[in-house]
């Protein structure tokens, strides 16, 4: 990796993929910036469970996003989880722009939001299709939120169940494609290929 990459790993066995941003400042170790869940942004050394893909951007844009990652890591630790993706989430100085209660980001839309700060769209979000498994996943996430943070927070997030879900592997496809932003019909098969290759890298079976 030169200075900016996409990190992926499987979690919960092979059922789910987690995504983050790998970035490297000169003379410093590579860092992983990833939104793990509600109010849980981590900036850490990547473990050997992660696989990575090189972001396809020119050097100036890559370095600009690397600098932004560092600013976000220092300034925006309490990013809420949620199913909405509606616009710009960070200032150029790395501050999180507060959203309405119940709005927030997933690990995948967090990556999209970082790119969007400098008007680099990854996916053509208006084309996204809703899938039955997305509702199952969203409901499961609300149950986790309720167990950890109570019914008040969970209910506000649950109001947005049914919003389009951008899978981590689809966001990865858009991040590394020279043809971004990708539409649904482009990103979905590329995402399935990335998922397949990721699982194979662990020696696992493809679900």
SETI-172542 format. One line per 2 residues: number of its first residue (from 0); their letters; for each residue x, y, z of N, C-alpha, C. Coordinates in nm, 2 decimals, padded with zeros to 4 digits. Example, Ala and Ser with C-alpha at 12.3 -4.5 7.8 and 13.67 -1.06 7.14 Angstrom:
// residues 2
0	as	01.32,-00.57,00.78,01.23,-00.45,00.78,01.32,-00.33,00.78 | 01.28,-00.22,00.71,01.37,-00.11,00.71,01.29,00.00,00.79;
//
This chain:
// residues 207
0	xx	00.08,-00.12,00.00,00.00,00.00,00.00,00.09,00.12,00.00 | 00.05,00.22,-00.09,00.13,00.34,-00.09,00.10,00.43,00.03;
2	xx	-00.02,00.48,00.04,-00.06,00.56,00.16,-00.20,00.56,00.20 | -00.29,00.50,00.11,-00.43,00.49,00.14,-00.49,00.37,00.08;
4	xx	-00.56,00.29,00.17,-00.62,00.16,00.12,-00.75,00.13,00.19 | -00.81,00.03,00.15,-00.94,-00.02,00.21,-00.90,-00.15,00.28;
6	xx	-00.94,-00.16,00.41,-00.92,-00.28,00.49,-01.05,-00.35,00.51 | -01.04,-00.48,00.49,-01.16,-00.57,00.51,-01.13,-00.69,00.59;
8	xx	-01.23,-00.73,00.67,-01.22,-00.86,00.74,-01.36,-00.92,00.76 | -01.36,-01.05,00.78,-01.49,-01.11,00.82,-01.51,-01.10,00.97;
10	xx	-01.64,-01.09,01.01,-01.67,-01.10,01.15,-01.80,-01.19,01.16 | -01.82,-01.24,01.28,-01.93,-01.33,01.30,-01.92,-01.45,01.21;
12	xx	-01.81,-01.51,01.21,-01.78,-01.62,01.12,-01.76,-01.56,00.98 | -01.84,-01.60,00.88,-01.83,-01.55,00.75,-01.95,-01.47,00.71;
14	xx	-02.04,-01.44,00.81,-02.17,-01.39,00.77,-02.16,-01.24,00.74 | -02.06,-01.17,00.79,-02.06,-01.02,00.78,-01.92,-00.98,00.75;
16	xx	-01.91,-00.87,00.68,-01.78,-00.81,00.65,-01.77,-00.67,00.71 | -01.65,-00.64,00.77,-01.63,-00.51,00.83,-01.52,-00.44,00.74;
18	xx	-01.54,-00.31,00.73,-01.45,-00.23,00.64,-01.40,-00.11,00.72 | -01.28,-00.07,00.68,-01.22,00.05,00.74,-01.12,00.11,00.64;
20	xx	-01.05,00.22,00.68,-00.96,00.29,00.59,-00.82,00.27,00.65 | -00.73,00.22,00.57,-00.59,00.21,00.60,-00.52,00.34,00.55;
22	xx	-00.44,00.40,00.64,-00.37,00.52,00.59,-00.23,00.52,00.66 | -00.14,00.58,00.58,00.00,00.59,00.63,00.06,00.73,00.61;
24	xx	00.10,00.79,00.72,00.17,00.91,00.72,00.32,00.88,00.71 | 00.40,00.97,00.66,00.54,00.95,00.64,00.60,00.92,00.78;
26	xx	00.69,00.82,00.78,00.77,00.78,00.90,00.68,00.73,01.01 | 00.56,00.69,00.99,00.47,00.64,01.09,00.41,00.51,01.05;
28	xx	00.37,00.43,01.15,00.31,00.30,01.12,00.17,00.32,01.05 | 00.14,00.23,00.97,00.01,00.23,00.90,-00.10,00.22,01.01;
30	xx	-00.20,00.30,01.00,-00.32,00.30,01.09,-00.44,00.25,01.02 | -00.53,00.20,01.10,-00.67,00.16,01.06,-00.77,00.25,01.13;
32	xx	-00.84,00.32,01.05,-00.95,00.41,01.10,-01.08,00.34,01.06 | -01.16,00.30,01.16,-01.28,00.23,01.13,-01.39,00.25,01.24;
34	xx	-01.51,00.26,01.19,-01.63,00.28,01.28,-01.68,00.14,01.32 | -01.65,00.10,01.44,-01.69,-00.03,01.48,-01.84,-00.05,01.51;
36	xx	-01.90,00.06,01.57,-02.04,00.06,01.60,-02.08,00.19,01.66 | -02.18,00.20,01.73,-02.23,00.33,01.78,-02.13,00.39,01.88;
38	xx	-02.09,00.51,01.85,-02.00,00.59,01.93,-01.86,00.52,01.95 | -01.82,00.44,01.85,-01.70,00.36,01.87,-01.61,00.37,01.74;
40	xx	-01.56,00.49,01.72,-01.46,00.50,01.61,-01.32,00.46,01.67 | -01.25,00.38,01.60,-01.12,00.33,01.64,-01.01,00.37,01.54;
42	xx	-00.90,00.42,01.59,-00.78,00.44,01.51,-00.67,00.36,01.57 | -00.63,00.25,01.50,-00.55,00.15,01.56,-00.46,00.08,01.46;
44	xx	-00.37,00.00,01.51,-00.28,-00.08,01.42,-00.37,-00.19,01.37 | -00.36,-00.22,01.24,-00.45,-00.33,01.18,-00.39,-00.46,01.22;
46	xx	-00.49,-00.55,01.26,-00.45,-00.69,01.29,-00.42,-00.77,01.16 | -00.37,-00.89,01.18,-00.34,-00.97,01.06,-00.47,-01.04,01.01;
48	xx	-00.58,-01.01,01.07,-00.71,-01.06,01.02,-00.76,-00.98,00.90 | -00.71,-00.86,00.88,-00.75,-00.77,00.78,-00.68,-00.80,00.65;
50	xx	-00.75,-00.79,00.54,-00.69,-00.79,00.40,-00.71,-00.64,00.35 | -00.64,-00.61,00.25,-00.65,-00.47,00.20,-00.64,-00.46,00.05;
52	xx	-00.70,-00.35,00.00,-00.70,-00.31,-00.14,-00.66,-00.17,-00.15 | -00.58,-00.14,-00.26,-00.53,-00.01,-00.28,-00.64,00.08,-00.34;
54	xx	-00.65,00.20,-00.28,-00.75,00.30,-00.33,-00.70,00.35,-00.47 | -00.78,00.36,-00.56,-00.75,00.41,-00.70,-00.78,00.56,-00.70;
56	xx	-00.68,00.64,-00.66,-00.69,00.78,-00.67,-00.55,00.84,-00.70 | -00.55,00.96,-00.76,-00.42,01.03,-00.78,-00.36,01.06,-00.65;
58	xx	-00.23,01.09,-00.65,-00.15,01.11,-00.53,-00.20,01.23,-00.45 | -00.24,01.34,-00.51,-00.29,01.45,-00.44,-00.41,01.42,-00.36;
60	xx	-00.51,01.35,-00.42,-00.63,01.32,-00.35,-00.61,01.21,-00.24 | -00.52,01.12,-00.27,-00.49,01.02,-00.17,-00.43,01.09,-00.04;
62	xx	-00.33,01.17,-00.06,-00.27,01.24,00.05,-00.37,01.33,00.12 | -00.46,01.39,00.05,-00.56,01.48,00.11,-00.65,01.39,00.21;
64	xx	-00.69,01.28,00.16,-00.77,01.19,00.24,-00.69,01.13,00.36 | -00.57,01.10,00.34,-00.48,01.05,00.45,-00.48,01.16,00.56;
66	xx	-00.46,01.28,00.52,-00.46,01.39,00.62,-00.59,01.40,00.69 | -00.70,01.39,00.62,-00.83,01.39,00.68,-00.85,01.28,00.77;
68	xx	-00.81,01.16,00.74,-00.82,01.05,00.83,-00.76,01.08,00.97 | -00.64,01.14,00.96,-00.57,01.17,01.09,-00.65,01.27,01.17;
70	xx	-00.71,01.37,01.10,-00.78,01.47,01.17,-00.91,01.41,01.23 | -00.98,01.33,01.15,-01.10,01.26,01.21,-01.06,01.18,01.33;
72	xx	-00.95,01.11,01.32,-00.91,01.02,01.43,-00.89,01.10,01.56 | -00.84,01.22,01.54,-00.82,01.31,01.66,-00.94,01.38,01.71;
74	xx	-01.04,01.41,01.62,-01.14,01.50,01.66,-01.28,01.44,01.67 | -01.31,01.33,01.61,-01.44,01.28,01.59,-01.46,01.14,01.64;
76	xx	-01.44,01.12,01.77,-01.45,00.98,01.82,-01.59,00.93,01.85 | -01.68,01.02,01.87,-01.82,00.98,01.91,-01.92,01.00,01.79;
78	xx	-01.90,00.91,01.69,-01.98,00.91,01.57,-02.10,00.81,01.59 | -02.22,00.86,01.58,-02.33,00.77,01.60,-02.35,00.67,01.49;
80	xx	-02.40,00.55,01.52,-02.44,00.45,01.43,-02.58,00.47,01.37 | -02.60,00.44,01.25,-02.74,00.46,01.19,-02.74,00.41,01.05;
82	xx	-02.86,00.41,00.99,-02.89,00.36,00.86,-02.91,00.47,00.75 | -02.89,00.59,00.79,-02.91,00.70,00.70,-02.78,00.74,00.63;
84	xx	-02.79,00.78,00.51,-02.67,00.84,00.44,-02.72,00.95,00.35 | -02.71,01.08,00.40,-02.78,01.19,00.34,-02.69,01.30,00.28;
86	xx	-02.56,01.30,00.31,-02.48,01.41,00.27,-02.34,01.42,00.33 | -02.29,01.54,00.36,-02.16,01.56,00.41,-02.16,01.54,00.56;
88	xx	-02.06,01.47,00.61,-02.06,01.43,00.75,-01.94,01.49,00.83 | -01.84,01.54,00.75,-01.71,01.59,00.81,-01.67,01.72,00.75;
90	xx	-01.62,01.81,00.83,-01.56,01.93,00.78,-01.42,01.89,00.73 | -01.36,01.99,00.65,-01.22,01.96,00.61,-01.12,01.96,00.72;
92	xx	-01.16,02.01,00.84,-01.07,02.00,00.95,-01.09,01.88,01.04 | -01.18,01.79,00.99,-01.20,01.66,01.06,-01.30,01.65,01.17;
94	xx	-01.38,01.76,01.18,-01.49,01.76,01.28,-01.62,01.69,01.22 | -01.68,01.61,01.31,-01.80,01.55,01.27,-01.92,01.65,01.27;
96	xx	-02.00,01.65,01.16,-02.11,01.75,01.15,-02.23,01.68,01.21 | -02.28,01.73,01.32,-02.39,01.67,01.39,-02.51,01.65,01.30;
98	xx	-02.58,01.54,01.32,-02.70,01.50,01.25,-02.82,01.49,01.34 | -02.94,01.48,01.28,-03.06,01.46,01.36,-03.04,01.34,01.45;
100	xx	-03.11,01.34,01.56,-03.10,01.22,01.65,-03.16,01.10,01.58 | -03.09,00.99,01.58,-03.13,00.87,01.51,-03.06,00.85,01.38;
102	xx	-03.00,00.95,01.33,-02.92,00.94,01.21,-02.77,00.90,01.24 | -02.71,00.83,01.15,-02.57,00.80,01.18,-02.52,00.71,01.06;
104	xx	-02.40,00.65,01.09,-02.33,00.58,00.98,-02.30,00.44,01.02 | -02.28,00.35,00.93,-02.23,00.22,00.94,-02.08,00.22,00.91;
106	xx	-02.02,00.11,00.93,-01.87,00.10,00.89,-01.86,00.14,00.74 | -01.95,00.10,00.66,-01.94,00.12,00.52,-01.97,00.26,00.48;
108	xx	-02.08,00.32,00.53,-02.11,00.46,00.50,-02.01,00.56,00.56 | -01.94,00.51,00.67,-01.83,00.60,00.72,-01.73,00.62,00.62;
110	xx	-01.69,00.51,00.55,-01.59,00.52,00.44,-01.64,00.61,00.33 | -01.76,00.59,00.29,-01.82,00.68,00.19,-01.82,00.83,00.24;
112	xx	-01.85,00.85,00.36,-01.85,00.99,00.41,-01.71,01.05,00.41 | -01.61,00.98,00.44,-01.47,01.03,00.44,-01.44,01.08,00.30;
114	xx	-01.47,01.00,00.20,-01.44,01.03,00.06,-01.53,01.15,00.02 | -01.66,01.15,00.06,-01.75,01.26,00.02,-01.71,01.40,00.08;
116	xx	-01.63,01.40,00.18,-01.59,01.53,00.24,-01.51,01.61,00.13 | -01.45,01.54,00.04,-01.38,01.61,-00.07,-01.44,01.58,-00.20;
118	xx	-01.58,01.56,-00.20,-01.66,01.55,-00.32,-01.60,01.44,-00.41 | -01.57,01.32,-00.35,-01.53,01.20,-00.42,-01.64,01.10,-00.39;
120	xx	-01.74,01.09,-00.48,-01.85,00.99,-00.45,-01.80,00.85,-00.49 | -01.84,00.75,-00.41,-01.80,00.61,-00.43,-01.90,00.54,-00.51;
122	xx	-02.03,00.56,-00.47,-02.14,00.49,-00.52,-02.25,00.59,-00.57 | -02.33,00.55,-00.67,-02.44,00.63,-00.71,-02.56,00.59,-00.62;
124	xx	-02.57,00.66,-00.51,-02.66,00.61,-00.40,-02.81,00.61,-00.44 | -02.84,00.70,-00.54,-02.98,00.71,-00.58,-03.03,00.58,-00.65;
126	xx	-02.93,00.50,-00.69,-02.97,00.37,-00.77,-02.98,00.25,-00.67 | -02.96,00.27,-00.54,-02.95,00.15,-00.46,-03.08,00.08,-00.43;
128	xx	-03.07,-00.05,-00.44,-03.19,-00.13,-00.43,-03.20,-00.19,-00.28 | -03.32,-00.20,-00.24,-03.34,-00.26,-00.10,-03.36,-00.41,-00.11;
130	xx	-03.29,-00.48,-00.03,-03.29,-00.63,-00.03,-03.34,-00.68,00.10 | -03.42,-00.79,00.10,-03.47,-00.85,00.22,-03.37,-00.88,00.33;
132	xx	-03.25,-00.92,00.29,-03.15,-00.95,00.40,-03.11,-00.82,00.47 | -03.12,-00.71,00.40,-03.08,-00.58,00.46,-03.17,-00.55,00.58;
134	xx	-03.30,-00.57,00.56,-03.39,-00.55,00.67,-03.36,-00.64,00.79 | -03.32,-00.76,00.77,-03.29,-00.86,00.87,-03.16,-00.80,00.95;
136	xx	-03.06,-00.76,00.87,-02.94,-00.71,00.93,-02.97,-00.58,01.01 | -03.05,-00.49,00.96,-03.08,-00.37,01.03,-03.15,-00.39,01.16;
138	xx	-03.25,-00.48,01.15,-03.32,-00.52,01.28,-03.23,-00.58,01.38 | -03.14,-00.66,01.34,-03.04,-00.72,01.43,-02.95,-00.61,01.50;
140	xx	-02.91,-00.51,01.42,-02.83,-00.41,01.47,-02.90,-00.32,01.57 | -03.03,-00.30,01.55,-03.11,-00.22,01.64,-03.12,-00.30,01.77;
142	xx	-03.14,-00.43,01.77,-03.14,-00.51,01.89,-03.01,-00.50,01.97 | -02.90,-00.49,01.90,-02.77,-00.48,01.97,-02.77,-00.34,02.04;
144	xx	-02.81,-00.24,01.96,-02.81,-00.10,02.02,-02.90,-00.09,02.14 | -03.02,-00.16,02.14,-03.11,-00.16,02.25,-03.05,-00.22,02.37;
146	xx	-02.98,-00.33,02.35,-02.91,-00.40,02.46,-02.80,-00.32,02.53 | -02.73,-00.24,02.45,-02.62,-00.16,02.50,-02.65,-00.02,02.54;
148	xx	-02.75,00.04,02.47,-02.77,00.18,02.50,-02.92,00.22,02.53 | -03.00,00.12,02.53,-03.14,00.14,02.58,-03.24,00.16,02.46;
150	xx	-03.37,00.16,02.50,-03.47,00.16,02.39,-03.49,00.30,02.33 | -03.45,00.41,02.40,-03.47,00.54,02.35,-03.38,00.56,02.22;
152	xx	-03.25,00.53,02.24,-03.16,00.54,02.12,-03.20,00.44,02.01 | -03.23,00.32,02.05,-03.26,00.21,01.96,-03.39,00.25,01.87;
154	xx	-03.49,00.31,01.94,-03.61,00.34,01.86,-03.58,00.45,01.76 | -03.49,00.55,01.79,-03.46,00.65,01.70,-03.39,00.60,01.58;
156	xx	-03.30,00.50,01.60,-03.23,00.44,01.49,-03.33,00.35,01.41 | -03.42,00.28,01.48,-03.51,00.19,01.41,-03.61,00.26,01.32;
158	xx	-03.63,00.39,01.34,-03.72,00.47,01.25,-03.67,00.47,01.11 | -03.54,00.44,01.09,-03.48,00.44,00.96,-03.45,00.30,00.90;
160	xx	-03.51,00.20,00.96,-03.50,00.06,00.91,-03.57,00.07,00.77 | -03.51,00.01,00.67,-03.57,00.01,00.54,-03.49,00.11,00.45;
162	xx	-03.41,00.19,00.50,-03.32,00.27,00.42,-03.22,00.18,00.34 | -03.18,00.22,00.22,-03.08,00.14,00.15,-02.96,00.10,00.23;
164	xx	-02.91,-00.02,00.22,-02.79,-00.06,00.29,-02.68,-00.08,00.18 | -02.57,-00.01,00.21,-02.45,-00.02,00.12,-02.36,-00.12,00.19;
166	xx	-02.34,-00.23,00.13,-02.26,-00.34,00.19,-02.11,-00.30,00.18 | -02.04,-00.34,00.29,-01.89,-00.31,00.29,-01.82,-00.35,00.16;
168	xx	-01.85,-00.46,00.11,-01.78,-00.51,-00.01,-01.82,-00.43,-00.13 | -01.94,-00.37,-00.13,-01.98,-00.28,-00.24,-01.91,-00.15,-00.23;
170	xx	-01.89,-00.10,-00.11,-01.82,00.03,-00.09,-01.67,00.00,-00.13 | -01.62,-00.11,-00.09,-01.48,-00.14,-00.13,-01.46,-00.14,-00.28;
172	xx	-01.56,-00.20,-00.35,-01.56,-00.20,-00.50,-01.55,-00.06,-00.55 | -01.64,00.03,-00.50,-01.63,00.16,-00.55,-01.51,00.24,-00.51;
174	xx	-01.45,00.21,-00.40,-01.33,00.28,-00.35,-01.21,00.25,-00.44 | -01.20,00.13,-00.49,-01.08,00.09,-00.57,-01.10,00.09,-00.72;
176	xx	-01.22,00.13,-00.76,-01.25,00.14,-00.90,-01.22,00.27,-00.96 | -01.16,00.27,-01.08,-01.13,00.39,-01.16,-01.26,00.45,-01.22;
178	xx	-01.37,00.37,-01.22,-01.49,00.41,-01.28,-01.59,00.46,-01.18 | -01.55,00.49,-01.06,-01.64,00.54,-00.96,-01.70,00.68,-01.01;
180	xx	-01.82,00.71,-00.96,-01.91,00.63,-00.87,-01.97,00.51,-00.94 | -01.98,00.40,-00.87,-02.04,00.28,-00.93,-02.19,00.28,-00.90;
182	xx	-02.27,00.24,-01.00,-02.41,00.21,-00.98,-02.43,00.07,-00.91 | -02.56,00.05,-00.87,-02.59,-00.08,-00.80,-02.55,-00.20,-00.89;
184	xx	-02.59,-00.19,-01.02,-02.56,-00.31,-01.10,-02.42,-00.33,-01.13 | -02.33,-00.23,-01.11,-02.19,-00.25,-01.12,-02.13,-00.30,-00.99;
186	xx	-02.17,-00.23,-00.88,-02.10,-00.26,-00.75,-02.14,-00.39,-00.69 | -02.26,-00.43,-00.72,-02.31,-00.56,-00.65,-02.23,-00.68,-00.70;
188	xx	-02.21,-00.70,-00.83,-02.13,-00.82,-00.87,-01.98,-00.81,-00.83 | -01.93,-00.68,-00.84,-01.79,-00.66,-00.79,-01.78,-00.69,-00.64;
190	xx	-01.88,-00.65,-00.57,-01.87,-00.67,-00.42,-01.88,-00.82,-00.39 | -01.96,-00.89,-00.46,-01.97,-01.04,-00.44,-01.83,-01.10,-00.47;
192	xx	-01.76,-01.05,-00.57,-01.63,-01.11,-00.60,-01.53,-01.08,-00.49 | -01.53,-00.95,-00.44,-01.45,-00.92,-00.33,-01.48,-01.00,-00.21;
194	xx	-01.60,-01.02,-00.18,-01.64,-01.11,-00.06,-01.59,-01.25,-00.08 | -01.61,-01.30,-00.20,-01.56,-01.44,-00.23,-01.41,-01.45,-00.21;
196	xx	-01.33,-01.35,-00.27,-01.19,-01.36,-00.25,-01.14,-01.34,-00.11 | -01.21,-01.25,-00.03,-01.18,-01.23,00.11,-01.20,-01.36,00.18;
198	xx	-01.31,-01.43,00.17,-01.33,-01.55,00.24,-01.23,-01.66,00.20 | -01.20,-01.67,00.07,-01.10,-01.76,00.03,-00.96,-01.74,00.09;
200	xx	-00.93,-01.61,00.12,-00.80,-01.58,00.17,-00.78,-01.63,00.31 | -00.89,-01.66,00.38,-00.89,-01.73,00.51,-00.89,-01.88,00.50;
202	xx	-00.90,-01.93,00.38,-00.92,-02.07,00.36,-01.06,-02.12,00.39 | -01.16,-02.03,00.39,-01.29,-02.06,00.43,-01.38,-02.10,00.30;
204	xx	-01.49,-02.15,00.33,-01.59,-02.18,00.23,-01.67,-02.06,00.20 | -01.72,-02.05,00.07,-01.80,-01.94,00.03,-01.95,-01.97,00.07;
206	x	-02.01,-01.88,00.15,-02.15,-01.90,00.19,-02.24,-01.88,00.08;
//
